[in-house]
Amino acid sequence: MRQTLFFIPQWVFEGPLLIAWLVIGLAIFAYLYLKHGNSNDVWSFLPVFATVALGIHFLPPQLAVAGVNPADPAGPDILLGVAIRGYGMFLLLGIISGVAITLIRSRHIGVSADDIIGLGFWMMVAGIAGARLFYVIQKREEFFNGAPLLETITAMVNMTKGGLVVYGSLIGGSIAGLIYLKLNKLPILKVADLIAPGMVLGLAIGRLGCLMNGCCFGGVCDASLPSVTFPPGSAPYMQQLSKGELIGIKPVIADPDSEFDIEIESVDPGSIAAGLGLEAGDKIAFGFPDSRRIEFQLSHPDIEFEPGKQLAIFIESKQNGKMVLPVDQLPARSRHTQPTQIYSSINAGLLCLVLFFFWTVKKNDGEVFALMLIFYSIGRFLMELIRQDELGQFGTAFTISQLVSVLAIVVGFGLFAFARNRGSNPETNPAIV
């Protein structure tokens, strides 16, 4: 996992980048003036020049990420700069790769490269918006928690640490794609089949971004199976800490109206929890510092805190009162978890190959897209059984992704039956791969 690849410091935008743009912009203006003279085409460049310059100056401070001050780890956060995230880089790479393999075949069905790029752009915009909206609805209690309206809106649009749901992307992107195809009078089912392999290739690469980000993680893996661990501050680490699993507790989540978060089912012998005197049947509540400070402390074990500022986990036990656990006594990594991100990436990669070659033997338009819906949804339903980042919805044990998977499977079978009964000639060359 590497959530942040690097930070671009603020001075880069205020200094070298802004100066470079001023020089380049003035050079472009001079070139246009010498070539076209005192014309509207020349002066129309000035608003673009000014907009970019103002953006370079004012936008980065709004995007800058706050973090722990190395000189005062227990003190206020400082701005570290604009973060370049691993999640975003893999998402971008996935989009480019998906469009690229679609372009390879687009000419064979009479669709221009411009149409594919335009379709890809609008599907990307609507897909990201839909994926974020789906996430906000799914995690609504985290966003609509009584915070001020501006703060809520900012949190909803802040995707620097991930927070996108594939099904939301599929729904948003499909709606935008359908509108684009209708407006440009392009064959809907034929193009849907064309883009299906690229969509799942983008997903396969994007899931590696989930691994970099630490989201979409699996449950604890105690068996002799492939597994991954995550660093302090990551979502899996903090979830295991909040449940007590990280310190050797097997929890039973207590009544949500109780002041105690967890009832202990059992305690691992020789664990941190056992050393604190916690036992089965005990009810406890946790209080711990911001995840960034826990991450910083465990990533810099040689840091010396000022007296009285040592970071600690506070545990309140109904039976034994309050206990303090210094952060530096926590494990350096999470417990082993199911590598669901890798499984999902492999699943999507294999599905891409199946769809890519099925396109050459399909009987009717719409079949490839239908198979994508069916096979991806089956895999996603099964993957949710070992993921731990979603809860059951609507009073059931099924996550929202599982419920949507069932609906998508039904739609997929319906589309496949419609395509077969429709009897549309795909008009593709089976020799083209």
N, C-alpha and C positions, 0 to 999 in steps of 0.2 A: 504494500500500500504506500502510495505517495500522493497525498491529497493535493499538495502545493508543489509544483515543479520549481518555481522561483518567484521572487517578488521584483517588480520594477519600481525602484525608489521614486519618490515624488520629484526629486531634483532632476531626474532624467526628462520628465515632461516639461518642467518649468525652464530647463536650460537647453541641453543639446537638441531635443526633439522639436521644441518650439522654434529655436533659432534655425534649425535645418528647414523647417517648413516655411519660415519667413524668407529664407534665401531661395528655396525652390519656387515658392509662390511668386516672388518678385521676378525670378528668371522666366517663368511661364508667362507672366503678364508682359514683360518686355518683348518676348518672342512674338506673342500675339499682336502686340502693338506695331512692331516692325513689319509683320506680315500683312495685317489687315487695316492698319491705320486707326484713326479715331472712329471706330464703329461700335455698334451695340454688342457684337460678338465679343469684343475685347472687354468692354466695361461689365458685361454680364458675368465675367469671371470673378470680379471683386467680391460679390456676396458669398460665393463658394470659398474663396480665399479667407475671408473674414470668419465664416462659420467654422471652418476647420481649425483656424488659429484659436478662436474662443473655446472650441471643444477641447483642444489639447491643454488649454490653460485651466478651464473650470471643471471639466468632467472627471479627470483622474482623482481629485480629492474626494469626490462623491463615491468613487469605486474603491478607494483605498481601504485596506483591511487592518483592523486593530489587532494587536497581539501583546504578549507579555514583554515587558521591558527587562532586558537581561541585566541591566544595572540595578533594578529594583523589582525582582520577581513577584513580591507580594504587594507592590504598589499599583498605581493606575496603569491601564493599557496605553500603548503608544501606537501610532500609525506606522505600519511596516511597508506599505506601498501597495501597488496594484498586483493582485495575485494571479499568476498564470497557473490554472488548475489542470491536473492530469485528466480529470473527468471531461473538461471542456475540449481538451486536445484530442482525446479519443472520440468524442462525439463529432467533432469536426472531421476527423479522419474517416469515421464511419459514413458520414454524409457524402464526402467526396468520393469514397470508394463505391458506394451504392449508385451514385449518378454515373460514375465512370463505366461500370459494367452494363448499365442500361444503355449508355450511348453506343456500346459495341454493337448492339443488335437493332437499334432504333431505325437505322436506314432500311432494314430488311422488311419493315412493315410500313414504310413510307412516311415515317414521322421524322421531322427534322431535328437536328441537334439543338437548335434554338428553342423548339417546343419542349424538348426534354429538360433543358436547363431552366426554362421558365416554369415548367411544371414542378421540377425539383425545388426551386426557390420557394414557391408559394406553399408547397406541401411541407417544407422545412419550417417556415414561419408558423403556419397553422398547427403543425405537429408539435412544435415546442410549446406553443401557447396551450394546446389541448393537453399535453403531457403535464404541464405545470398546474393547470386548472384541475385535472384529475387528482394530482397529488394534494392540492390544497383541500379539495373536498374529502379526500381519504383521511387526511391529517387535520381536519377542521378544528379539532380541539386545541391544536398547537397555535393556530392563527387567530381564531375568534375567542380570545381569552380575556376580553375586557380592556385590552390595550388601546391607546389612542388610535384614531382612524388612520392618520398618516403613518404611524408605526406599523399598523397591520398591513396597509397597502405595500409599504416598503418590504416587509417580510415576505409577502406573497410573490413579489416580482424578483426577489433576490435568489438567484439560482447558482451562486458562486460555489456552493457545496453540494450541488446535485439537487435532487428533489423533482425528478421527472418520472412519469409512469408510462410504460410502453403502450398500454391500451389507450390512454388519453392521446398519445401521439398518433396511434393508428386511426382513431376516430377523427381527430382534428385534421390530420393530413388527408384522410380519405374524403372528407367533406370539401376541403379546398381543392383536391385533385379533381373531384367530380365537377365542381363549378368551373374550373379551368378548362377541362375537356369539353364541357358543354359550350362555353363561350367561344372556344376556338374550333368547335365542330370537329373534334377528333374522336375516333372510335373508342368508346369507354372500356368495354371488356377487353379489346385487343391490347390497349395500352396498360390496363390493369395487370394483365398477364406479363407484359414486358417489364414492368417495374417491380413485380413481386420478388424476384431473386435479389435485386439491389436493396430492397427494403430489409430483408432478413440479413444480408451481408452487413448493412449498416448497424443492425442490431447486434450482430456477432462482435463487431469491433467496439461498439458502444458499451457492451457488457464488461469489456476489459477496463473501461473507464469507471464502471461501478466498483471493480476490484481496487483500482487506484484510490477511489473516494471512500471505500469502506461501507458503502450502502448495499442494499439488497442482499444482506448477509444471511447465512444459514445458522441453524441451531448448534449447540455444543455437540461435538463429535467425540465420543469416548471409545468408539470401535476402531479396529485396525484398518481404517480406510483413509483415502486422501483427505487432507484437512489443511486449513490455513489458520494463522494467528494474526492478530491485529495489534497495533501499538496503542499506548495510552492516548486518550482523547478521542479515539475513533468511536463510531456508533456501536460496534459490537463490544468493545471494551467497556464503554460507559453503561451499556445495557446490562452486561454481566455484573458490573459493579453495583448498579442500582438494585439488582435482584439478589445480590449476595453470592452469586455463583462464583465470582472471581476470588472470593476469600474462603470458599469451601462450603457454602451453604446450598442445600437443596431446598428451594423455597416453595411455599404455598402462598399465593397472593392473597392478602387479607381483605376484609370487607373495605370497599372504597371509602365508606363513611368513617372508618376507624382512624385514629391518629397514628396507628402503626401500619407500615406499608407491607410487611412480610410476616408470615408465620413460618417458623422453621420446621421443615419436615425431618431433615437429618443434617448432620454436620460431618464432613470428612475428617477422619482421624488425622492428627498432625497438621491440620490446616491452620490458617490464620484465625479463622472463626473459633476453632477449638482452643487455640491459645488465648483467646479473649474470654473463654469460659461460656460461650454460647452453646445451647443445647437444643435438642428437638423439643418442639412445643413452645419455645420462646417466641415472643412477638417483638419485632424491632422496627425502627425507623432510621433511615440514613440521612445524613446531611453532609455534603461534600463541596469543595471549591469548584469554580468554573473548570470545565474540562480542559481548557487551554492551559490552565496553570498546573493541573495534574500532568498533562503531557509535557510541559516544560520542565517540571521538577524531575520526572523520571527520565527525561532525555538528557538532563544535565545533572547527574548525580553528585558532581563536585561543587555545585552551587551552595554557598553558605548563606542561610537566611539570618536576618537580624533576630536577636532574642525576642520571643513573643510573636514572631511572624511566620513561624514554621507552619507549612500547610499540613492539614490533618483531616481525616474522616471522622465525623462524630456519629456515634451509634447510640441510640437511646433504646434500652431494653426495658420491657415492662417488668421483667423479673429482677434484673440486675442493675437498673439505673443507667447512667450515662458512661460511655467509654470513649476513649480517644485512640485513633489509629493513625500514626504519622504516615503521610503519603509515601515517603521513601521506603516504607515497608510493603507497599503493594507490588504485585508481580509486574515485571517489565513488559509482558505481553498478555493478550487475552488468552482464554482457554482455546483449545483447538475447536474450530468450527467447520461445518460443512462448506466446501468451496462452491457455493451455489452460483457465484458470478462466472466461474470457469465452466461449470456444467452448462449454464445458460449460453455462454459463448460458443461452446462446442456444439450444442444442440442447434443453435441458429446457423452456424457454419455448415453443418451437415445438411440442414434443410435448404440452405442456399444452393448447394450442389444438386440436391434432388430436384428443386424447382428449375434450376438452370438447364438441366438435361431433359426434364419432362416437357419443357416448352417446345422441344423439337419433335415430340411424339403426340402432343395433345390433339384431340379430335375437334374440339370446339373452343372458341374464345370464352374466357371466364374460368376455365378449369384450373389454371395455374394459381390464380389468385384465390380460388376456393380452397385448393389444397393447402395454401399457405395459412389460411384462417384455421383450417381443421388441425393440421399437424402442429402448428405453433401453439394453439390453444390447449391441445392435449398435453404437450410438454410443459406449458406454463402451469396448468392445473396440478400436475404431478410435482413440479418444482416447489410449489407453494407448501407442499407437505413438509419440506425440510427447511424452508425459510422461516426467519424469526422476526422480520421487521414489520409484519402486518398482523392485525387482530381480526377475529371473526366479526362479521357484520350482520346487522338486522336480526340479532338474536340467534344466529347460527354459528357453527364452527367454521364455516367457509369464509375465506377472505374475499374482499371485493374483487380481486383479480380472478379468483376461482369462479365467482358468480358470473363475471363478464366472460370468462373462458367458456363456460357452458353455453352462454348466448352466442358467442362467436362460432362455436362448433356447429350449432344448429343453423346459423346463417351460412356457414361454409358448405354444409351438406345441401342446403336449399339452393345456393348458387350453383353448386356442381350439377345438381339435378336439372336446374333451369338451363344451364349451358348444354347439357346432353340432349335435352328435349327440344331445345331451340334449333339444334342442328346447324349452327353457324360454321361455315368453312373457315378455319384459322388462316388459310392462305400463307403459310410459312414453309420454308424449305427445311425438311427434317435433317438435311446434311449440315445445316448451319448450327454451330455450337458456340 
